[in-house]
Amino acid sequence: MDAATAAVEFATWLRTHEADKQELPEDVDELATELADSWCINEIDAVYATCSPHRVALCVLHMRNFYLDGFAEQLVALLPEWTRWLAARNAALPELADRCLPYAHGQPHQQVGWDDSKPDYLARVIE
């Protein structure tokens, strides 16, 4: 899977599964594209569809450091649904997928870096 495919599939999934729960942003396609691009900044397609608490926390840091504040918060607001979509797509056990949710809501991960604004890419991570 690559970012372009993921963006289309995620936006379609959002419209199908979330339409009755909440109002989707008008620019859901643009947000899905940016989120998909931010998800795999190392551009390794083989691990694109994988998800872990550490990876979600790193993605939040990346988005908050890369995008303007308002747009970054819109992207972070979609991360819980992004992790649910990945879990559903990969048939992950719910308890494993649920481990990502606090970080998808913006909670800092203690093993990601020095503080909640600077990732440590050499940090030792135990999942």
C-alpha positions in Angstrom: 0.0 0.0 0.0 1.1 3.5 -0.7 0.0 6.9 0.6 -2.3 7.7 -2.4 -4.1 4.4 -2.1 -4.4 4.7 1.6 -5.9 8.3 1.3 -8.6 7.1 -1.1 -9.5 4.0 1.0 -9.5 5.9 4.3 -11.7 8.7 3.0 -14.1 6.1 1.6 -14.1 4.2 4.9 -14.7 7.4 6.8 -17.7 8.2 4.7 -19.1 4.7 5.1 -18.4 4.1 8.7 -18.5 7.5 10.3 -21.3 9.3 8.6 -23.9 8.6 11.3 -21.5 9.2 14.2 -20.2 12.6 13.5 -20.2 15.2 10.8 -17.2 14.8 8.6 -15.1 17.9 7.6 -15.9 19.2 4.1 -12.3 18.8 3.1 -12.0 15.2 4.2 -10.3 14.2 1.0 -7.6 16.8 1.5 -7.2 15.8 5.2 -7.0 12.1 4.3 -4.3 12.8 1.7 -2.2 14.8 4.1 -2.7 12.3 6.9 -1.7 9.5 4.5 1.4 11.4 3.4 2.4 12.1 7.1 1.8 8.5 8.2 4.9 7.0 6.4 7.5 9.6 6.2 10.2 7.0 5.5 8.3 5.9 2.3 8.7 2.2 3.0 5.5 0.7 1.4 6.0 -2.7 3.0 5.3 -1.3 6.5 2.9 1.4 5.4 -0.3 -0.3 6.8 1.3 -1.2 10.2 0.3 0.6 13.3 1.8 0.8 16.8 1.5 3.2 19.8 5.0 4.5 19.1 4.3 5.1 15.5 1.1 7.0 16.2 2.9 9.2 18.8 5.7 9.9 16.3 3.1 10.8 13.6 1.4 13.3 16.0 4.8 15.0 16.7 5.5 15.1 13.0 2.2 16.7 12.2 2.4 19.2 15.0 5.9 20.2 14.0 5.3 20.3 10.3 1.9 21.9 9.7 0.3 25.1 10.9 -1.4 24.6 14.3 -5.0 24.6 13.1 -4.4 22.2 10.2 -2.3 19.9 12.4 -5.1 19.7 14.9 -7.5 18.7 12.2 -5.1 15.9 11.2 -4.6 14.8 14.7 -8.4 14.7 15.2 -8.6 12.1 12.4 -5.9 9.8 13.9 -8.2 7.8 16.1 -10.3 6.9 13.1 -7.1 6.3 11.1 -5.9 3.7 13.7 -9.3 2.1 13.7 -9.3 1.9 9.9 -5.8 0.3 9.9 -6.9 -2.2 12.6 -10.0 -3.1 10.6 -8.0 -3.4 7.4 -5.4 -5.6 9.0 -7.8 -7.6 11.2 -5.9 -6.6 14.3 -7.2 -7.7 17.6 -9.2 -4.9 19.2 -7.1 -4.8 22.4 -4.0 -4.2 20.3 -5.6 -1.5 18.3 -6.9 0.2 21.5 -3.4 0.6 22.7 -2.9 3.2 20.0 -5.9 5.4 20.9 -4.4 7.4 23.7 -1.5 8.5 21.5 -3.9 9.1 18.6 -5.7 11.6 20.8 -2.4 13.3 21.4 -1.1 11.8 24.6 2.8 11.9 24.6 4.5 8.6 24.5 7.3 8.3 27.1 9.6 6.4 24.8 9.4 8.7 21.8 11.6 11.6 22.7 12.8 14.3 25.1 9.5 16.1 25.4 6.2 16.3 23.5 7.7 18.4 20.7 11.0 16.8 19.7 11.2 13.1 18.6 14.2 11.0 19.5 14.6 8.9 16.4 17.1 6.7 18.2 15.0 6.1 21.3 14.7 2.5 22.5 11.1 1.5 22.2 9.4 -1.5 23.9 5.9 -2.2 22.6 
